[in-house]
């Protein structure tokens, strides 16, 4: 085998690897923040909330099912420190919730209960 043929094979191999890397990284990014044909939020979402008055900016991460929050949602600072973990069912707080001090220690934990009274959701 000639030297030019070996160099050509190396270049081809590198191009294939780069192409695969771009394909998989694009696929990983599109798995978040998806909507269905009816424009309803579905699956894993990450929402960045800007700073407002005295409250710092934060990030919400969790799952939507038919445009409603479902399961555990994490609220973190932009630095990645967990501020809260809240459980949702059908878009309402319903289940275990935990809130943390800035140093990461647990501040409060409890269960929320969503009750449907005449079409209104009530939590606590």
Secondary structure, DSSP 4 states (H G I P E B T S, - for coil): --HHHHHHHHHHHHHHHHHHHHHHHHHHHTTSSEE-TTS-EEEEEEEEE--BTTBPPEEEEEEEETTEEEEEEEEEETTS-EEEEEEEETTEEEEEEEEE-TTS-EEEEEEE--EEETTEEE--
